[in-house]
Amino acid sequence: QLQASGGGLVQAGGSLNLTCLVSGQLLSRYITGWYRQAPGQERELVAKIHNTGATTYADSVEGRFTISKSNAKGTVWLQMNNLNPEDTGVYFCNAVNRYTGRATWGQGTLVTVSS
């Protein structure tokens, strides 16, 4: 089960830190990531982190967002800096089991960036 939190309203140029708590599972078994969905648009990948710690970012957030995790705490974070209105959307955390391919989604947390 995934529980996302940390969203909110922020002005352009501001920062937010999203948290995804992965309960009941060993985080090391999963590739975890953050996706977002803006109104009227499809869900898109923002960032993901592999069990090795290797990271992947969407071009639009490269250099502004940082994904990290703690296997011991069962937690994945997304530090978002220099936010702009185009970053507005519902952010979902996602975990894909490396062995079964099964994907699990959190409930989403709303990020609103005002200009």
C-alpha positions as CSV (number, residue, x, y, z in Angstrom):
1,Q,0.0,0.0,0.0
2,L,1.3,3.4,-0.9
3,Q,0.4,6.7,0.8
4,A,1.4,10.0,-0.8
5,S,1.5,13.3,1.0
6,G,3.1,16.7,0.9
7,G,1.1,18.4,-1.9
8,G,-0.2,21.9,-1.5
9,L,-0.4,25.4,-3.0
10,V,2.8,27.2,-3.7
11,Q,3.9,30.3,-5.7
12,A,6.0,29.9,-8.8
13,G,9.7,29.6,-7.8
14,G,8.8,27.8,-4.6
15,S,9.5,24.3,-3.3
16,L,7.6,21.3,-2.1
17,N,8.7,17.9,-0.8
18,L,6.4,15.0,-1.5
19,T,6.5,11.8,0.5
20,C,5.4,8.3,-0.4
21,L,5.2,5.8,2.4
22,V,5.4,2.2,1.2
23,S,3.8,0.0,3.9
24,G,4.0,-3.7,4.3
25,Q,6.6,-4.2,1.6
26,L,10.3,-4.4,1.2
27,L,11.2,-1.3,-0.8
28,S,14.3,-2.9,-2.2
29,R,12.0,-5.2,-4.3
30,Y,10.5,-2.3,-6.1
31,I,11.3,0.3,-8.7
32,T,9.5,3.4,-7.4
33,G,8.5,6.6,-9.0
34,W,6.4,9.7,-9.1
35,Y,3.9,10.4,-11.9
36,R,1.7,13.4,-12.3
37,Q,-1.6,14.2,-14.1
38,A,-2.6,17.7,-15.1
39,P,-6.2,18.5,-15.8
40,G,-7.3,17.1,-19.1
41,Q,-4.0,15.4,-19.7
42,E,-2.6,11.9,-19.4
43,R,-0.6,10.7,-16.5
44,E,3.1,11.2,-17.1
45,L,6.3,10.0,-15.5
46,V,8.1,12.6,-13.4
47,A,10.9,10.6,-11.9
48,K,11.8,7.1,-10.8
49,I,14.4,5.4,-8.8
50,H,15.7,1.9,-9.1
51,N,16.7,-0.5,-6.3
52,T,20.3,0.4,-7.3
53,G,19.6,4.0,-6.6
54,A,19.8,4.9,-10.3
55,T,17.4,7.7,-11.2
56,T,15.5,8.8,-14.3
57,Y,13.8,12.2,-14.7
58,A,11.4,13.7,-17.2
59,D,13.2,16.4,-19.3
60,S,10.8,19.1,-17.9
61,V,11.9,18.5,-14.3
62,E,15.6,17.6,-14.8
63,G,17.7,19.8,-12.5
64,R,14.8,21.0,-10.5
65,F,13.4,17.8,-8.9
66,T,15.2,15.1,-7.0
67,I,13.9,11.7,-6.2
68,S,15.3,9.8,-3.2
69,K,14.4,6.9,-1.0
70,S,15.2,5.1,2.2
71,N,14.7,1.3,2.2
72,A,14.9,1.2,5.9
73,K,12.1,3.7,6.3
74,G,10.1,2.4,3.4
75,T,9.8,5.9,2.0
76,V,10.3,7.7,-1.3
77,W,10.6,11.4,-1.6
78,L,10.3,13.9,-4.4
79,Q,12.0,17.3,-3.7
80,M,10.6,19.8,-6.1
81,N,12.4,23.2,-6.4
82,N,11.8,26.2,-8.7
83,L,8.2,25.1,-9.3
84,N,6.3,26.7,-12.2
85,P,2.6,26.6,-13.1
86,E,3.2,23.8,-15.6
87,D,4.1,21.6,-12.6
88,T,0.5,21.8,-11.4
89,G,-1.3,18.4,-11.2
90,V,-2.1,15.4,-9.0
91,Y,1.1,13.6,-8.2
92,F,1.0,9.8,-7.7
93,C,3.6,7.5,-6.3
94,N,4.1,4.2,-8.0
95,A,5.9,1.0,-7.1
96,V,6.6,-1.8,-9.6
97,N,7.7,-5.1,-8.2
98,R,11.0,-6.1,-9.9
99,Y,10.2,-9.8,-9.9
100,T,6.5,-9.9,-10.8
101,G,6.1,-6.6,-12.7
102,R,3.0,-5.8,-10.7
103,A,2.4,-2.1,-10.3
104,T,0.8,-0.4,-7.3
105,W,-0.4,3.2,-7.1
106,G,-0.9,5.6,-4.3
107,Q,-3.9,7.8,-4.0
108,G,-2.3,11.0,-5.3
109,T,-1.6,14.4,-3.8
110,L,-2.5,17.7,-5.4
111,V,0.2,20.2,-6.3
112,T,-0.9,23.7,-7.4
113,V,1.6,26.3,-8.5
114,S,0.3,29.8,-8.9
115,S,2.0,32.3,-11.2
